[in-house]
Amino acid sequence: MWNKLLVIALLMSIVFVQAAYAELDFDTELSSDEEATIDEILEPVMKVYRFIKYAATVVGVLMLVLAETMHKKNGQRIQQWVLLLD
């Protein structure tokens, strides 16, 4: 039992020591090649981000149009729904 805990503690300490010595220096400037590589890696992520952003905008506009249509069609009834939500 204690042997297993000692081995686990030793392995965890090795990982933490490596993480402490592997600190990054954020003060250095990136070269143009490094920036191009990072941009190339992040290109698919940015495509997904833009798609989600525009999809959320379209859904929001459709919800506003639907709410306005319900308000014009029902008139007073929409105010009753709003009061029930409060």
PDB file with one MODEL, atoms N, CA, C and O in Angstrom:
MODEL        1
ATOM      1  N   MET A   1       0.826  -1.193   0.000  1.00  0.00           N
ATOM      2  CA  MET A   1       0.000   0.000   0.000  1.00  0.00           C
ATOM      3  C   MET A   1       0.866   1.251   0.000  1.00  0.00           C
ATOM      4  O   MET A   1       0.693   2.133  -0.842  1.00  0.00           O
ATOM      5  N   TRP A   2       1.812   1.329   0.958  1.00  0.00           N
ATOM      6  CA  TRP A   2       2.672   2.506   1.053  1.00  0.00           C
ATOM      7  C   TRP A   2       3.611   2.602  -0.137  1.00  0.00           C
ATOM      8  O   TRP A   2       3.993   3.695  -0.555  1.00  0.00           O
ATOM      9  N   ASN A   3       3.981   1.444  -0.682  1.00  0.00           N
ATOM     10  CA  ASN A   3       4.871   1.449  -1.844  1.00  0.00           C
ATOM     11  C   ASN A   3       4.186   2.093  -3.037  1.00  0.00           C
ATOM     12  O   ASN A   3       4.806   2.855  -3.779  1.00  0.00           O
ATOM     13  N   LYS A   4       2.903   1.787  -3.222  1.00  0.00           N
ATOM     14  CA  LYS A   4       2.155   2.367  -4.328  1.00  0.00           C
ATOM     15  C   LYS A   4       2.018   3.882  -4.159  1.00  0.00           C
ATOM     16  O   LYS A   4       2.183   4.635  -5.119  1.00  0.00           O
ATOM     17  N   LEU A   5       1.718   4.322  -2.940  1.00  0.00           N
ATOM     18  CA  LEU A   5       1.596   5.753  -2.676  1.00  0.00           C
ATOM     19  C   LEU A   5       2.924   6.469  -2.881  1.00  0.00           C
ATOM     20  O   LEU A   5       2.960   7.597  -3.374  1.00  0.00           O
ATOM     21  N   LEU A   6       4.026   5.805  -2.498  1.00  0.00           N
ATOM     22  CA  LEU A   6       5.345   6.398  -2.681  1.00  0.00           C
ATOM     23  C   LEU A   6       5.677   6.533  -4.168  1.00  0.00           C
ATOM     24  O   LEU A   6       6.236   7.546  -4.588  1.00  0.00           O
ATOM     25  N   VAL A   7       5.342   5.529  -4.954  1.00  0.00           N
ATOM     26  CA  VAL A   7       5.590   5.580  -6.398  1.00  0.00           C
ATOM     27  C   VAL A   7       4.740   6.675  -7.033  1.00  0.00           C
ATOM     28  O   VAL A   7       5.233   7.428  -7.872  1.00  0.00           O
ATOM     29  N   ILE A   8       3.489   6.772  -6.650  1.00  0.00           N
ATOM     30  CA  ILE A   8       2.607   7.811  -7.202  1.00  0.00           C
ATOM     31  C   ILE A   8       3.113   9.192  -6.824  1.00  0.00           C
ATOM     32  O   ILE A   8       3.126  10.095  -7.661  1.00  0.00           O
ATOM     33  N   ALA A   9       3.527   9.369  -5.583  1.00  0.00           N
ATOM     34  CA  ALA A   9       4.054  10.663  -5.147  1.00  0.00           C
ATOM     35  C   ALA A   9       5.331  11.006  -5.900  1.00  0.00           C
ATOM     36  O   ALA A   9       5.536  12.162  -6.268  1.00  0.00           O
ATOM     37  N   LEU A  10       6.186  10.029  -6.134  1.00  0.00           N
ATOM     38  CA  LEU A  10       7.420  10.263  -6.874  1.00  0.00           C
ATOM     39  C   LEU A  10       7.123  10.663  -8.318  1.00  0.00           C
ATOM     40  O   LEU A  10       7.739  11.592  -8.840  1.00  0.00           O
ATOM     41  N   LEU A  11       6.200   9.981  -8.957  1.00  0.00           N
ATOM     42  CA  LEU A  11       5.841  10.319 -10.336  1.00  0.00           C
ATOM     43  C   LEU A  11       5.209  11.708 -10.427  1.00  0.00           C
ATOM     44  O   LEU A  11       5.487  12.463 -11.359  1.00  0.00           O
ATOM     45  N   MET A  12       4.362  12.038  -9.458  1.00  0.00           N
ATOM     46  CA  MET A  12       3.745  13.365  -9.467  1.00  0.00           C
ATOM     47  C   MET A  12       4.779  14.453  -9.243  1.00  0.00           C
ATOM     48  O   MET A  12       4.699  15.515  -9.860  1.00  0.00           O
ATOM     49  N   SER A  13       5.747  14.210  -8.372  1.00  0.00           N
ATOM     50  CA  SER A  13       6.780  15.215  -8.141  1.00  0.00           C
ATOM     51  C   SER A  13       7.646  15.403  -9.380  1.00  0.00           C
ATOM     52  O   SER A  13       8.080  16.519  -9.664  1.00  0.00           O
ATOM     53  N   ILE A  14       7.902  14.336 -10.115  1.00  0.00           N
ATOM     54  CA  ILE A  14       8.671  14.461 -11.354  1.00  0.00           C
ATOM     55  C   ILE A  14       7.922  15.328 -12.349  1.00  0.00           C
ATOM     56  O   ILE A  14       8.527  16.176 -13.006  1.00  0.00           O
ATOM     57  N   VAL A  15       6.615  15.132 -12.471  1.00  0.00           N
ATOM     58  CA  VAL A  15       5.811  15.925 -13.400  1.00  0.00           C
ATOM     59  C   VAL A  15       5.811  17.393 -12.994  1.00  0.00           C
ATOM     60  O   VAL A  15       5.961  18.269 -13.845  1.00  0.00           O
ATOM     61  N   PHE A  16       5.644  17.673 -11.702  1.00  0.00           N
ATOM     62  CA  PHE A  16       5.599  19.060 -11.250  1.00  0.00           C
ATOM     63  C   PHE A  16       6.950  19.751 -11.388  1.00  0.00           C
ATOM     64  O   PHE A  16       7.006  20.941 -11.695  1.00  0.00           O
ATOM     65  N   VAL A  17       8.032  19.024 -11.168  1.00  0.00           N
ATOM     66  CA  VAL A  17       9.360  19.609 -11.324  1.00  0.00           C
ATOM     67  C   VAL A  17       9.599  19.956 -12.787  1.00  0.00           C
ATOM     68  O   VAL A  17      10.137  21.022 -13.085  1.00  0.00           O
ATOM     69  N   GLN A  18       9.212  19.079 -13.698  1.00  0.00           N
ATOM     70  CA  GLN A  18       9.373  19.367 -15.127  1.00  0.00           C
ATOM     71  C   GLN A  18       8.534  20.569 -15.533  1.00  0.00           C
ATOM     72  O   GLN A  18       8.977  21.391 -16.335  1.00  0.00           O
ATOM     73  N   ALA A  19       7.343  20.679 -14.994  1.00  0.00           N
ATOM     74  CA  ALA A  19       6.489  21.825 -15.322  1.00  0.00           C
ATOM     75  C   ALA A  19       7.094  23.117 -14.792  1.00  0.00           C
ATOM     76  O   ALA A  19       6.951  24.165 -15.422  1.00  0.00           O
ATOM     77  N   ALA A  20       7.759  23.062 -13.660  1.00  0.00           N
ATOM     78  CA  ALA A  20       8.364  24.263 -13.093  1.00  0.00           C
ATOM     79  C   ALA A  20       9.562  24.711 -13.920  1.00  0.00           C
ATOM     80  O   ALA A  20       9.788  25.911 -14.076  1.00  0.00           O
ATOM     81  N   TYR A  21      10.324  23.775 -14.446  1.00  0.00           N
ATOM     82  CA  TYR A  21      11.490  24.135 -15.248  1.00  0.00           C
ATOM     83  C   TYR A  21      11.131  24.473 -16.688  1.00  0.00           C
ATOM     84  O   TYR A  21      11.949  25.053 -17.401  1.00  0.00           O
ATOM     85  N   ALA A  22       9.954  24.132 -17.121  1.00  0.00           N
ATOM     86  CA  ALA A  22       9.550  24.365 -18.509  1.00  0.00           C
ATOM     87  C   ALA A  22       8.746  25.641 -18.645  1.00  0.00           C
ATOM     88  O   ALA A  22       7.809  25.700 -19.441  1.00  0.00           O
ATOM     89  N   GLU A  23       9.097  26.660 -17.882  1.00  0.00           N
ATOM     90  CA  GLU A  23       8.339  27.906 -17.947  1.00  0.00           C
ATOM     91  C   GLU A  23       8.564  28.593 -19.291  1.00  0.00           C
ATOM     92  O   GLU A  23       9.641  28.504 -19.879  1.00  0.00           O
ATOM     93  N   LEU A  24       7.542  29.266 -19.753  1.00  0.00           N
ATOM     94  CA  LEU A  24       7.602  29.954 -21.033  1.00  0.00           C
ATOM     95  C   LEU A  24       7.996  31.403 -20.821  1.00  0.00           C
ATOM     96  O   LEU A  24       7.659  32.016 -19.809  1.00  0.00           O
ATOM     97  N   ASP A  25       8.706  31.930 -21.785  1.00  0.00           N
ATOM     98  CA  ASP A  25       9.096  33.332 -21.741  1.00  0.00           C
ATOM     99  C   ASP A  25       8.190  34.099 -22.689  1.00  0.00           C
ATOM    100  O   ASP A  25       8.354  34.023 -23.906  1.00  0.00           O
ATOM    101  N   PHE A  26       7.234  34.839 -22.136  1.00  0.00           N
ATOM    102  CA  PHE A  26       6.264  35.554 -22.954  1.00  0.00           C
ATOM    103  C   PHE A  26       6.766  36.922 -23.404  1.00  0.00           C
ATOM    104  O   PHE A  26       6.062  37.635 -24.120  1.00  0.00           O
ATOM    105  N   ASP A  27       7.958  37.289 -22.998  1.00  0.00           N
ATOM    106  CA  ASP A  27       8.498  38.593 -23.375  1.00  0.00           C
ATOM    107  C   ASP A  27       9.154  38.585 -24.755  1.00  0.00           C
ATOM    108  O   ASP A  27       9.382  39.645 -25.338  1.00  0.00           O
ATOM    109  N   THR A  28       9.454  37.414 -25.275  1.00  0.00           N
ATOM    110  CA  THR A  28      10.109  37.347 -26.581  1.00  0.00           C
ATOM    111  C   THR A  28       9.084  37.564 -27.686  1.00  0.00           C
ATOM    112  O   THR A  28       7.933  37.142 -27.573  1.00  0.00           O
ATOM    113  N   GLU A  29       9.510  38.220 -28.741  1.00  0.00           N
ATOM    114  CA  GLU A  29       8.639  38.469 -29.892  1.00  0.00           C
ATOM    115  C   GLU A  29       8.662  37.258 -30.823  1.00  0.00           C
ATOM    116  O   GLU A  29       9.677  36.573 -30.948  1.00  0.00           O
ATOM    117  N   LEU A  30       7.530  37.009 -31.470  1.00  0.00           N
ATOM    118  CA  LEU A  30       7.455  35.907 -32.424  1.00  0.00           C
ATOM    119  C   LEU A  30       8.006  36.348 -33.768  1.00  0.00           C
ATOM    120  O   LEU A  30       7.841  37.495 -34.183  1.00  0.00           O
ATOM    121  N   SER A  31       8.657  35.423 -34.432  1.00  0.00           N
ATOM    122  CA  SER A  31       9.121  35.724 -35.778  1.00  0.00           C
ATOM    123  C   SER A  31       7.942  35.613 -36.735  1.00  0.00           C
ATOM    124  O   SER A  31       6.883  35.105 -36.367  1.00  0.00           O
ATOM    125  N   SER A  32       8.124  36.079 -37.940  1.00  0.00           N
ATOM    126  CA  SER A  32       7.029  36.035 -38.917  1.00  0.00           C
ATOM    127  C   SER A  32       6.685  34.592 -39.292  1.00  0.00           C
ATOM    128  O   SER A  32       5.527  34.285 -39.573  1.00  0.00           O
ATOM    129  N   ASP A  33       7.682  33.710 -39.297  1.00  0.00           N
ATOM    130  CA  ASP A  33       7.413  32.300 -39.579  1.00  0.00           C
ATOM    131  C   ASP A  33       6.573  31.678 -38.473  1.00  0.00           C
ATOM    132  O   ASP A  33       5.656  30.904 -38.746  1.00  0.00           O
ATOM    133  N   GLU A  34       6.885  32.015 -37.221  1.00  0.00           N
ATOM    134  CA  GLU A  34       6.116  31.476 -36.101  1.00  0.00           C
ATOM    135  C   GLU A  34       4.681  32.008 -36.116  1.00  0.00           C
ATOM    136  O   GLU A  34       3.738  31.264 -35.848  1.00  0.00           O
ATOM    137  N   GLU A  35       4.519  33.288 -36.429  1.00  0.00           N
ATOM    138  CA  GLU A  35       3.169  33.852 -36.523  1.00  0.00           C
ATOM    139  C   GLU A  35       2.375  33.191 -37.641  1.00  0.00           C
ATOM    140  O   GLU A  35       1.187  32.913 -37.479  1.00  0.00           O
ATOM    141  N   ALA A  36       3.021  32.940 -38.766  1.00  0.00           N
ATOM    142  CA  ALA A  36       2.338  32.272 -39.880  1.00  0.00           C
ATOM    143  C   ALA A  36       1.928  30.858 -39.498  1.00  0.00           C
ATOM    144  O   ALA A  36       0.844  30.403 -39.866  1.00  0.00           O
ATOM    145  N   THR A  37       2.785  30.163 -38.766  1.00  0.00           N
ATOM    146  CA  THR A  37       2.460  28.805 -38.315  1.00  0.00           C
ATOM    147  C   THR A  37       1.276  28.821 -37.356  1.00  0.00           C
ATOM    148  O   THR A  37       0.376  27.988 -37.467  1.00  0.00           O
ATOM    149  N   ILE A  38       1.270  29.760 -36.418  1.00  0.00           N
ATOM    150  CA  ILE A  38       0.163  29.867 -35.460  1.00  0.00           C
ATOM    151  C   ILE A  38      -1.133  30.222 -36.185  1.00  0.00           C
ATOM    152  O   ILE A  38      -2.186  29.662 -35.882  1.00  0.00           O
ATOM    153  N   ASP A  39      -1.060  31.145 -37.137  1.00  0.00           N
ATOM    154  CA  ASP A  39      -2.252  31.504 -37.903  1.00  0.00           C
ATOM    155  C   ASP A  39      -2.780  30.319 -38.694  1.00  0.00           C
ATOM    156  O   ASP A  39      -3.992  30.137 -38.814  1.00  0.00           O
ATOM    157  N   GLU A  40      -1.877  29.517 -39.230  1.00  0.00           N
ATOM    158  CA  GLU A  40      -2.287  28.335 -39.992  1.00  0.00           C
ATOM    159  C   GLU A  40      -2.948  27.305 -39.089  1.00  0.00           C
ATOM    160  O   GLU A  40      -3.925  26.666 -39.479  1.00  0.00           O
ATOM    161  N   ILE A  41      -2.418  27.144 -37.886  1.00  0.00           N
ATOM    162  CA  ILE A  41      -2.999  26.190 -36.935  1.00  0.00           C
ATOM    163  C   ILE A  41      -4.368  26.663 -36.476  1.00  0.00           C
ATOM    164  O   ILE A  41      -5.279  25.849 -36.327  1.00  0.00           O
ATOM    165  N   LEU A  42      -4.532  27.976 -36.248  1.00  0.00           N
ATOM    166  CA  LEU A  42      -5.791  28.508 -35.720  1.00  0.00           C
ATOM    167  C   LEU A  42      -6.846  28.771 -36.790  1.00  0.00           C
ATOM    168  O   LEU A  42      -7.975  29.129 -36.455  1.00  0.00           O
ATOM    169  N   GLU A  43      -6.511  28.605 -38.053  1.00  0.00           N
ATOM    170  CA  GLU A  43      -7.469  28.894 -39.122  1.00  0.00           C
ATOM    171  C   GLU A  43      -8.755  28.067 -39.015  1.00  0.00           C
ATOM    172  O   GLU A  43      -9.836  28.644 -39.126  1.00  0.00           O
ATOM    173  N   PRO A  44      -8.695  26.743 -38.805  1.00  0.00           N
ATOM    174  CA  PRO A  44      -9.953  25.986 -38.650  1.00  0.00           C
ATOM    175  C   PRO A  44     -10.750  26.409 -37.416  1.00  0.00           C
ATOM    176  O   PRO A  44     -11.981  26.427 -37.446  1.00  0.00           O
ATOM    177  N   VAL A  45     -10.052  26.747 -36.338  1.00  0.00           N
ATOM    178  CA  VAL A  45     -10.735  27.186 -35.121  1.00  0.00           C
ATOM    179  C   VAL A  45     -11.479  28.491 -35.383  1.00  0.00           C
ATOM    180  O   VAL A  45     -12.613  28.662 -34.935  1.00  0.00           O
ATOM    181  N   MET A  46     -10.850  29.403 -36.098  1.00  0.00           N
ATOM    182  CA  MET A  46     -11.490  30.682 -36.407  1.00  0.00           C
ATOM    183  C   MET A  46     -12.682  30.495 -37.339  1.00  0.00           C
ATOM    184  O   MET A  46     -13.668  31.224 -37.225  1.00  0.00           O
ATOM    185  N   LYS A  47     -12.613  29.531 -38.259  1.00  0.00           N
ATOM    186  CA  LYS A  47     -13.755  29.258 -39.137  1.00  0.00           C
ATOM    187  C   LYS A  47     -14.956  28.795 -38.320  1.00  0.00           C
ATOM    188  O   LYS A  47     -16.079  29.243 -38.552  1.00  0.00           O
ATOM    189  N   VAL A  48     -14.720  27.907 -37.373  1.00  0.00           N
ATOM    190  CA  VAL A  48     -15.805  27.424 -36.518  1.00  0.00           C
ATOM    191  C   VAL A  48     -16.338  28.564 -35.664  1.00  0.00           C
ATOM    192  O   VAL A  48     -17.551  28.695 -35.499  1.00  0.00           O
ATOM    193  N   TYR A  49     -15.447  29.395 -35.115  1.00  0.00           N
ATOM    194  CA  TYR A  49     -15.861  30.533 -34.294  1.00  0.00           C
ATOM    195  C   TYR A  49     -16.732  31.495 -35.100  1.00  0.00           C
ATOM    196  O   TYR A  49     -17.775  31.937 -34.618  1.00  0.00           O
ATOM    197  N   ARG A  50     -16.313  31.822 -36.317  1.00  0.00           N
ATOM    198  CA  ARG A  50     -17.110  32.735 -37.153  1.00  0.00           C
ATOM    199  C   ARG A  50     -18.463  32.127 -37.498  1.00  0.00           C
ATOM    200  O   ARG A  50     -19.477  32.825 -37.498  1.00  0.00           O
ATOM    201  N   PHE A  51     -18.483  30.819 -37.794  1.00  0.00           N
ATOM    202  CA  PHE A  51     -19.751  30.169 -38.107  1.00  0.00           C
ATOM    203  C   PHE A  51     -20.710  30.241 -36.925  1.00  0.00           C
ATOM    204  O   PHE A  51     -21.884  30.568 -37.097  1.00  0.00           O
ATOM    205  N   ILE A  52     -20.220  29.940 -35.732  1.00  0.00           N
ATOM    206  CA  ILE A  52     -21.078  29.976 -34.541  1.00  0.00           C
ATOM    207  C   ILE A  52     -21.547  31.399 -34.272  1.00  0.00           C
ATOM    208  O   ILE A  52     -22.699  31.616 -33.896  1.00  0.00           O
ATOM    209  N   LYS A  53     -20.655  32.370 -34.465  1.00  0.00           N
ATOM    210  CA  LYS A  53     -21.014  33.764 -34.229  1.00  0.00           C
ATOM    211  C   LYS A  53     -22.129  34.208 -35.186  1.00  0.00           C
ATOM    212  O   LYS A  53     -23.104  34.827 -34.758  1.00  0.00           O
ATOM    213  N   TYR A  54     -21.986  33.896 -36.462  1.00  0.00           N
ATOM    214  CA  TYR A  54     -23.003  34.302 -37.428  1.00  0.00           C
ATOM    215  C   TYR A  54     -24.293  33.496 -37.259  1.00  0.00           C
ATOM    216  O   TYR A  54     -25.384  34.032 -37.454  1.00  0.00           O
ATOM    217  N   ALA A  55     -24.180  32.231 -36.902  1.00  0.00           N
ATOM    218  CA  ALA A  55     -25.377  31.418 -36.668  1.00  0.00           C
ATOM    219  C   ALA A  55     -26.161  31.961 -35.476  1.00  0.00           C
ATOM    220  O   ALA A  55     -27.390  32.015 -35.519  1.00  0.00           O
ATOM    221  N   ALA A  56     -25.466  32.363 -34.419  1.00  0.00           N
ATOM    222  CA  ALA A  56     -26.140  32.935 -33.253  1.00  0.00           C
ATOM    223  C   ALA A  56     -26.820  34.247 -33.620  1.00  0.00           C
ATOM    224  O   ALA A  56     -27.902  34.545 -33.116  1.00  0.00           O
ATOM    225  N   THR A  57     -26.195  35.033 -34.494  1.00  0.00           N
ATOM    226  CA  THR A  57     -26.804  36.283 -34.936  1.00  0.00           C
ATOM    227  C   THR A  57     -28.072  36.011 -35.723  1.00  0.00           C
ATOM    228  O   THR A  57     -29.086  36.680 -35.522  1.00  0.00           O
ATOM    229  N   VAL A  58     -28.024  35.035 -36.616  1.00  0.00           N
ATOM    230  CA  VAL A  58     -29.202  34.700 -37.428  1.00  0.00           C
ATOM    231  C   VAL A  58     -30.324  34.182 -36.536  1.00  0.00           C
ATOM    232  O   VAL A  58     -31.483  34.553 -36.724  1.00  0.00           O
ATOM    233  N   VAL A  59     -29.996  33.335 -35.575  1.00  0.00           N
ATOM    234  CA  VAL A  59     -31.021  32.818 -34.660  1.00  0.00           C
ATOM    235  C   VAL A  59     -31.624  33.955 -33.844  1.00  0.00           C
ATOM    236  O   VAL A  59     -32.835  33.976 -33.625  1.00  0.00           O
ATOM    237  N   GLY A  60     -30.809  34.891 -33.394  1.00  0.00           N
ATOM    238  CA  GLY A  60     -31.315  36.036 -32.639  1.00  0.00           C
ATOM    239  C   GLY A  60     -32.253  36.896 -33.462  1.00  0.00           C
ATOM    240  O   GLY A  60     -33.293  37.335 -32.971  1.00  0.00           O
ATOM    241  N   VAL A  61     -31.888  37.139 -34.711  1.00  0.00           N
ATOM    242  CA  VAL A  61     -32.753  37.946 -35.585  1.00  0.00           C
ATOM    243  C   VAL A  61     -34.065  37.218 -35.841  1.00  0.00           C
ATOM    244  O   VAL A  61     -35.130  37.835 -35.824  1.00  0.00           O
ATOM    245  N   LEU A  62     -33.999  35.914 -36.076  1.00  0.00           N
ATOM    246  CA  LEU A  62     -35.232  35.152 -36.295  1.00  0.00           C
ATOM    247  C   LEU A  62     -36.122  35.168 -35.057  1.00  0.00           C
ATOM    248  O   LEU A  62     -37.344  35.256 -35.177  1.00  0.00           O
ATOM    249  N   MET A  63     -35.528  35.086 -33.881  1.00  0.00           N
ATOM    250  CA  MET A  63     -36.330  35.146 -32.658  1.00  0.00           C
ATOM    251  C   MET A  63     -36.985  36.516 -32.500  1.00  0.00           C
ATOM    252  O   MET A  63     -38.137  36.605 -32.076  1.00  0.00           O
ATOM    253  N   LEU A  64     -36.261  37.586 -32.839  1.00  0.00           N
ATOM    254  CA  LEU A  64     -36.863  38.921 -32.778  1.00  0.00           C
ATOM    255  C   LEU A  64     -38.012  39.056 -33.767  1.00  0.00           C
ATOM    256  O   LEU A  64     -39.048  39.636 -33.441  1.00  0.00           O
ATOM    257  N   VAL A  65     -37.836  38.524 -34.971  1.00  0.00           N
ATOM    258  CA  VAL A  65     -38.905  38.579 -35.970  1.00  0.00           C
ATOM    259  C   VAL A  65     -40.107  37.771 -35.494  1.00  0.00           C
ATOM    260  O   VAL A  65     -41.247  38.213 -35.642  1.00  0.00           O
ATOM    261  N   LEU A  66     -39.869  36.604 -34.929  1.00  0.00           N
ATOM    262  CA  LEU A  66     -40.955  35.777 -34.418  1.00  0.00           C
ATOM    263  C   LEU A  66     -41.687  36.470 -33.264  1.00  0.00           C
ATOM    264  O   LEU A  66     -42.916  36.437 -33.195  1.00  0.00           O
ATOM    265  N   ALA A  67     -40.933  37.093 -32.368  1.00  0.00           N
ATOM    266  CA  ALA A  67     -41.559  37.793 -31.242  1.00  0.00           C
ATOM    267  C   ALA A  67     -42.395  38.971 -31.734  1.00  0.00           C
ATOM    268  O   ALA A  67     -43.499  39.197 -31.240  1.00  0.00           O
ATOM    269  N   GLU A  68     -41.881  39.712 -32.694  1.00  0.00           N
ATOM    270  CA  GLU A  68     -42.642  40.842 -33.232  1.00  0.00           C
ATOM    271  C   GLU A  68     -43.891  40.362 -33.966  1.00  0.00           C
ATOM    272  O   GLU A  68     -44.946  40.991 -33.880  1.00  0.00           O
ATOM    273  N   THR A  69     -43.772  39.249 -34.685  1.00  0.00           N
ATOM    274  CA  THR A  69     -44.943  38.692 -35.373  1.00  0.00           C
ATOM    275  C   THR A  69     -46.000  38.252 -34.364  1.00  0.00           C
ATOM    276  O   THR A  69     -47.189  38.504 -34.560  1.00  0.00           O
ATOM    277  N   MET A  70     -45.575  37.600 -33.290  1.00  0.00           N
ATOM    278  CA  MET A  70     -46.529  37.191 -32.258  1.00  0.00           C
ATOM    279  C   MET A  70     -47.168  38.409 -31.612  1.00  0.00           C
ATOM    280  O   MET A  70     -48.359  38.398 -31.302  1.00  0.00           O
ATOM    281  N   HIS A  71     -46.381  39.458 -31.407  1.00  0.00           N
ATOM    282  CA  HIS A  71     -46.917  40.666 -30.787  1.00  0.00           C
ATOM    283  C   HIS A  71     -47.946  41.333 -31.698  1.00  0.00           C
ATOM    284  O   HIS A  71     -48.998  41.765 -31.229  1.00  0.00           O
ATOM    285  N   LYS A  72     -47.655  41.418 -32.973  1.00  0.00           N
ATOM    286  CA  LYS A  72     -48.596  42.048 -33.907  1.00  0.00           C
ATOM    287  C   LYS A  72     -49.859  41.208 -34.059  1.00  0.00           C
ATOM    288  O   LYS A  72     -50.960  41.745 -34.183  1.00  0.00           O
ATOM    289  N   LYS A  73     -49.696  39.893 -34.048  1.00  0.00           N
ATOM    290  CA  LYS A  73     -50.841  39.009 -34.253  1.00  0.00           C
ATOM    291  C   LYS A  73     -51.723  38.930 -33.004  1.00  0.00           C
ATOM    292  O   LYS A  73     -52.949  38.977 -33.106  1.00  0.00           O
ATOM    293  N   ASN A  74     -51.104  38.812 -31.835  1.00  0.00           N
ATOM    294  CA  ASN A  74     -51.868  38.583 -30.617  1.00  0.00           C
ATOM    295  C   ASN A  74     -52.165  39.851 -29.831  1.00  0.00           C
ATOM    296  O   ASN A  74     -53.129  39.893 -29.066  1.00  0.00           O
ATOM    297  N   GLY A  75     -51.364  40.865 -30.005  1.00  0.00           N
ATOM    298  CA  GLY A  75     -51.626  42.123 -29.326  1.00  0.00           C
ATOM    299  C   GLY A  75     -51.427  42.044 -27.837  1.00  0.00           C
ATOM    300  O   GLY A  75     -50.294  41.966 -27.362  1.00  0.00           O
ATOM    301  N   GLN A  76     -52.509  42.062 -27.097  1.00  0.00           N
ATOM    302  CA  GLN A  76     -52.470  42.142 -25.639  1.00  0.00           C
ATOM    303  C   GLN A  76     -51.948  40.855 -25.010  1.00  0.00           C
ATOM    304  O   GLN A  76     -51.401  40.897 -23.908  1.00  0.00           O
ATOM    305  N   ARG A  77     -52.098  39.734 -25.665  1.00  0.00           N
ATOM    306  CA  ARG A  77     -51.735  38.455 -25.057  1.00  0.00           C
ATOM    307  C   ARG A  77     -50.235  38.333 -24.803  1.00  0.00           C
ATOM    308  O   ARG A  77     -49.821  37.647 -23.868  1.00  0.00           O
ATOM    309  N   ILE A  78     -49.437  38.976 -25.605  1.00  0.00           N
ATOM    310  CA  ILE A  78     -47.981  38.882 -25.406  1.00  0.00           C
ATOM    311  C   ILE A  78     -47.576  39.562 -24.106  1.00  0.00           C
ATOM    312  O   ILE A  78     -46.630  39.122 -23.453  1.00  0.00           O
ATOM    313  N   GLN A  79     -48.272  40.623 -23.717  1.00  0.00           N
ATOM    314  CA  GLN A  79     -47.961  41.298 -22.470  1.00  0.00           C
ATOM    315  C   GLN A  79     -48.304  40.411 -21.277  1.00  0.00           C
ATOM    316  O   GLN A  79     -47.629  40.473 -20.249  1.00  0.00           O
ATOM    317  N   GLN A  80     -49.323  39.605 -21.397  1.00  0.00           N
ATOM    318  CA  GLN A  80     -49.660  38.675 -20.330  1.00  0.00           C
ATOM    319  C   GLN A  80     -48.543  37.647 -20.159  1.00  0.00           C
ATOM    320  O   GLN A  80     -48.234  37.258 -19.033  1.00  0.00           O
ATOM    321  N   TRP A  81     -47.940  37.206 -21.251  1.00  0.00           N
ATOM    322  CA  TRP A  81     -46.840  36.240 -21.178  1.00  0.00           C
ATOM    323  C   TRP A  81     -45.646  36.869 -20.486  1.00  0.00           C
ATOM    324  O   TRP A  81     -44.992  36.224 -19.667  1.00  0.00           O
ATOM    325  N   VAL A  82     -45.359  38.110 -20.804  1.00  0.00           N
ATOM    326  CA  VAL A  82     -44.228  38.782 -20.196  1.00  0.00           C
ATOM    327  C   VAL A  82     -44.458  38.946 -18.705  1.00  0.00           C
ATOM    328  O   VAL A  82     -43.530  38.760 -17.918  1.00  0.00           O
ATOM    329  N   LEU A  83     -45.671  39.291 -18.297  1.00  0.00           N
ATOM    330  CA  LEU A  83     -45.964  39.436 -16.875  1.00  0.00           C
ATOM    331  C   LEU A  83     -45.859  38.112 -16.147  1.00  0.00           C
ATOM    332  O   LEU A  83     -45.459  38.082 -14.983  1.00  0.00           O
ATOM    333  N   LEU A  84     -46.208  37.010 -16.807  1.00  0.00           N
ATOM    334  CA  LEU A  84     -46.095  35.694 -16.181  1.00  0.00           C
ATOM    335  C   LEU A  84     -44.632  35.308 -15.969  1.00  0.00           C
ATOM    336  O   LEU A  84     -44.316  34.597 -15.015  1.00  0.00           O
ATOM    337  N   LEU A  85     -43.733  35.770 -16.848  1.00  0.00           N
ATOM    338  CA  LEU A  85     -42.316  35.430 -16.712  1.00  0.00           C
ATOM    339  C   LEU A  85     -41.657  36.200 -15.574  1.00  0.00           C
ATOM    340  O   LEU A  85     -40.672  35.732 -15.003  1.00  0.00           O
ATOM    341  N   ASP A  86     -42.183  37.368 -15.241  1.00  0.00           N
ATOM    342  CA  ASP A  86     -41.590  38.158 -14.153  1.00  0.00           C
ATOM    343  C   ASP A  86     -41.904  37.523 -12.863  1.00  0.00           C
ATOM    344  O   ASP A  86     -41.501  38.024 -11.813  1.00  0.00           O
TER     345      ASP A  86
ENDMDL
END
